Amino acid sequence: MLGERAPKEKPKAATPKSRQGPTDEAQMAAAAALARLEQKPKPWLPSSQDAIKSQVKKELMAEAAASERGHSTDHTGSVSAVEEETAGLSVSGIYFICPLTGATVRKDQKEAHIKEAILLHFSRDPVAASIMEIQTFNRDREKVKLGVETIAKYLDNIHLHPEEEKYRKIKLQNKVFQERINCLEGTHEFFQAIGFEKEMLPVPGQETTEEYYVLKEEVLTKLEDLKDYKEHLLSSEPVKAQLDRQLCVFKPSPQAAQFELPHDFYNLTAEELKREQRLRTEAVEKASMLRTKAMREREEQREMRKYNYTLLRVRFPDGYILQGTFYAREPVSVLYRFVREALKDDWMPFELVAPGGLKLTEENVAFNECGLVPSALLTFAWDAAVMADIKASGEEQKGSPLKPELLSAVQILS
């Protein structure tokens, strides 16, 4: 059974209460700030993604249920162990959402889960599954590009010259095939899925035979399918899990700036992390008087590269805290979008202030470039000009700026 955490259910949206709309002046003031916001990019989805997701999810759920019946005792023990391990942490770990199944899985289970989801789909659509395997299981993108282009050339020759028998045969020991295609996981599955089969054929002028891929005769009546397979192969991208933001809302707390992070957040092993912390503690006083500004900046840059993720909290005027998990190299604009999606009045412009009072105005800068790693507490503030206009119009901001459905799941920060 795949180790996975059950996907979080989103609370149903509360029915909005009728309230007076913003004034024309407030709308105009907001427009300038909103201009910087770009549309949220759509994640890549493979061809026939909905069908793939539905079927794979059914198969995984059935397999999980069967496994659960046989290992319920072990599973309970493992859950208890995880709870004990993560007790006292600000977040239990790094999680990802699989685009094929919708399941939320731990960072260390992500690749195995995606691989199993793809392999399970072979029984339903071997062509789509083999393409996902080629694009996802091979890490060297240059090799994948070269291999895919070579396969596309084979298929182009067949499509353009269907009467030429030589184009319908591929020698497996051919140097090009060995160097560009055989080395990639999933390529043999792709050839067999689109209609090739292995045959031992005689070598001209010799008494030996060699192994070939030979296109089945019936495929020649479906040449347009070959063209579609080629286009799908060329346009596909790796199946990538989406980072789970693990959105949380906390009540006002004096511990808002205190963070205890799991090892998942660091680009170091647990042993390396302990050693780094010990050495840093021993050296900080002795080195602080000797380092130049340039040396300190270089050291800070090295520190920033140690973090893959960051846990960010945003404190609102009423003291409530919004928390989310981000990649350390994501731009500040992602945080602005995250906060805006949590607001009741998402049309109103606002500012985010970093520790030390620095306003985050450069939204293209990455978190690790502005010191917001591996964690940080930021402050939320409405745009002053818009708030002045709203106040002048007789309107008032009542209650929390956060959406009611988020407040209904508020937690206590411990």
N, C-alpha and C positions, 0 to 999 in steps of 0.2 A: 504494500500500500504506500502510496506516495505520502511522505510527511508533509502535511500542509495545515495551515491555519484556516479555519472556515472563513469565507468572505464576509466582510462586514456588511450588515444590512443598513441601507440608508433609511433614516426615518422618513415617514411620509411628510410632505410639506404641509405646514399649517395653512389654513385658509387666511389670506391676508385681510387685515382690517382696513376698511375704507378710511382714507385720510386725505387731507388737502394736498394737492400736488405742488411741486416746487414752483416758485415764481419764474417768470421769463428771465429775470436778471440772474437768478440762481442757475438756471439751465445754461445760460450763456457763459457764466463763469466756469461752470463745470466742463463745458465743451473743450476748452483749451487744454485742460489737464487730461481729459479723456482721449485727446488726439494721439497721445503717445502709445496708447494701448493697441496692440495688434490683435488680430483674431487668433484665437487659440488654435495651434496647428493640429491637424487631424493625424492620429497615429496611423502607421502603415498597416494595412490588412492584406493578407494574401488573397488570391482569387478564390471565390466561393467561401469566403471566411465565415459567414454566418452558418452555412451548412457544416463546415468543418468543426466549428466551435460547438454546435449543438450535438453532433454525433460523438465527438471525442469526450465531451462532458458527460454524456450518458454512459459511455463505456467506462470512464474513470470512476464515476459514481457507483456503477454496478460492481466494479472491481474492488473499490474501497469498502463497500458494504459487505462483500463476501469476506474480505480480509479482516474487517472489524469484528465480524462474528467469531472468527477463529482466534483473535488476539486481543480481546477486550481487556484482559487483565494486564498484559504487557503495556497496552496503550495507556491505561490509567496510571501505571507507574511512571511512564515516560513523561506524561503531562505534569505529574507532581514534581518530577526532577527539573523540568523546564521552569515551572513556577518558582521553585526554590532558587534556581540559578539566576533568574531575572528579578528577584525580589530587591526592592530598593533602587532599581534603575529608572531613569527618566523615560526610557522606552525599552521594550523587551528585546529589540533587535531590528535588523533591516529586513523588510519584506517586499516582495514583488507580486504583481498581478499577471498571471499567464494570459496572453491574448487569445489562446485557443480554448481554454477551459473556463476562464474567469476565476479560477482558484487563486487564493492568496497563499504564497509559500515563502518560507524563510530563504534568505540569501544563499545559504549553503545547499538548499534543495532545488534552487531555481533551474539549473541546467538539466538535472536529471528529470525534473517534472516536464519540461518542454520537450525533451528527447522522447520520453515515454508517450506524450500526447501525439507527437508526430508519427512515431512508429505504430501507434494504435490506429492511425488514420489510413495506413496502407491497405487495410482490408476494404476500405470504402472508396478511396480515390488514390491509387498508387502513383499516378502521374504527379498530382499536386503534392503528395507526401514526399516523393523522391526529390522534387524541386526544393521543398522546404528543407529537406535533409542536406542537400548540396549547399544551400545558402547559409544554413545555420550551424552545421556540425564542423565546418572547415574554417579555421580562424584566419588563415592567410588570405586576405581579400584579393591580393594581386594574383595569387594562384587560382582562386575561384574565378576571377574575371577572365583569365587566360583560358581556363578549362571550359567555361561556359561559352566563350566566343568560338572555341574550336568545335564544340558540339554543335553550335548554331551553324557553323560552316558545313559540317557533315549533312545536316538537315536541309540546308539551302541547296546543296548539290543534288540531293534526292528530289527536292521539290521542282528544281529547274530542269533536271534531266532524268525523269522517271524511267525512261527507256534504257538508260545506261546501267547495266548490271554492276559495273565496278563501283558505282557510288552507293550501292545497296549492301556492300560488304565492307567491314572494318576489321583489319587484322589486329588482334589484341596485343601482339608483340611488336607492333609498329612503334618506332621510337617516339613519335609525336603523341600517340595514344598513351604510352607508358608514362611519359614525362608530364603531360598536361591533364590527362583525364583519369588514368588508373589510380593516381595518387590521391584523388578526391573522394571522400566518403559520399555515397549516394548516387554516384554516376552510373554504376552498373544497374542499380535498381531503376534508374531513369530509362536507360536503353531498353531494358526488358519491359518496362511499363508501357512504352510507346510502340512496341511491336517488334523489337529485335529479339533473336534467340541465338544461342551459341551453337556453332557447328564446327566440326573438324573437317577441313577442306584440304585437298592435296596441294602441295607446293609445285608450281609449274617447273618441269625439268628435273624434279627430284622424286624420290620414292617415299618421302615423308609427308606428314600432314601438320597443319597449324590451326590454332583456334581462331575463329572469326565470329563477329556479330553479323548476322544476316537478317535483313528486314523481311518479315513475312509477306507473302504475295498479296494477301488480303488488305494489307495496309496501303498498297498502291491505289486502292479505290477511295482512300480517305486522306489524300494529300493535304487537304486544307486543315485537317486535324494536326498533322505534323507541323504545319506553319503556326498554328495556334500554340502548340506545345513549345515551339522555339521562342515565340514572343513572350510567353509566360515565363520561361526560363530566364530570358534576358532581362525582363523587367522586375523580377522578384527580388526581395531583400530578405535578410535574415529575420527570423521570428525573434522579436525582442520583448522581454517582459517589461512591464511598466513599474517604475518605483512606486510603492504604496506610500502616500504621504502620511498615513496614520494620523489623520486630522483628529485633534482633541481640543476640547474647550475646558478650561479650569476656572474655578472660582478665584477671586482675589486671594493672593497668598504672598507672605513675606519671603517665601522660598523660590519666587519666580526666577531669580537669577542663578539658582543652584542647579547644577546638572551632574548626573551620574550616567555615563554612557557605556554601552557594551562594547566589546572589542570589534564588533562589526564595523564601527565607524572609522577605524584606523586602518591605514595601509601598512600595518605591522602585525606580527604575531604577538600573542599575549606575552611571551618571554621577552621579545624585543621591546615591547611597550614598557614593561617593568624596568628593564635596563635603562631605557631612555630617560624615564622619570627619575631614576636614582642618580644617573650621571648629571642630569640637568640641575637637580637639587644641590649636588656637591659643588658644581662649577659656577653657579649663578653669581655668588657674591665675589668670588675671585676674578671672574672674567668681566663683570660689569664695568669696572673702572678701566680696564685695558682695551676694550673694544672701541673702534671708531664707529661713526654713524654708518658708513658703508658696510662695515663688517656686521653690524647689528641687522641691517636691512637684508643682507645675504642670508643670515641665519634665520630671519623671519620667513623668507621665501622657502628655505629648506623645510621649516616647520610646516608651512602651509601644504606642501606636497605630501605630507604624511597622512592627510585626511582625504578619504573618498566621499564622505557624507558629512552633513551638518544637521543638527537639530535646532530649529529656530522657534522662538516664542515671540509673540507680539502682544504687548499689554495695551489694552484699550483704556479710554478715559475713566470708565467705571470700574477699572481694576481687573476685569475679566481677561483671560489669557488664551490666545489661540496658538496651538502648537502644530508643527508639521516637520516632516523629514525631507531633505533635499540632497541632490548631488552637490559636492563641494564646488564643482566647476560650472554649475548652472548660473545663469545671469540673474541679477537682482529683479529683473522684470518678471521672472517666474514667481517670486515672492509677492510682488504687487498683485499679480493675477490671482494667486492663492487667497490673499486677504480679501480682494474685491469680491470673489465668489462667495465669501462668508458673510457679506454685509447685507442688511435689509435694504438700505438705500445704495445700491451698487452704482448709481449714476453720479454720486458725489465724489469729487476729487479729495485725495488725502495724501498725507506724507508719512514716511516711515523714518524714524530717527534711530541711528545705531548707538551702541554704548559710547559714552563720551560726548553725546550731543550732536554728532555729525549726521546731517540729513542725507538720505540716500537718493541723490538726484540723478546719478549716472546709472541708468538701468541696464546697460549692456555690460557692466563690470561683473565679473564672477564673484561668488561669495568668498572664495579663498583669496581673492585679490584685494578684498576690502576688510579682511580680518574677521569675517563672520563664520569661522570654523574653529573647532568642531561643534561649537554651540554658541548661541548668543540670545540675549533678551533685547528686543527692539520696542520702541514706543510708537503708538499710533496717534496721529493728530489729523483732524479734518483741516482742509484748506481754509486758512484764516479769512480770505476775502469772501468765500462762499458762505462761511458761517456768519460773517458780519451782515451779509445781504439777507440771509434767512432770518437773523434776529431783527433786522430793520423791518422786515415784512410782517413781523408779529408771529412767525412760526417758532416752534421750539422743538428741540431734539428730546424726545422722551424715551426712557428705557435704554436698554443696551443696543448698540449699533449692529449686533450680530443677529443672524436669522433665528427665529423662534425654534426651528427644528434642531438647531445646534445647541441652543441653551437648554432644550429639553433633555439632552444627554450630557449635561455638564458634570465634571468630575472634580474631586478635591485633590489638589497637588500635595503629594506626600514625600 
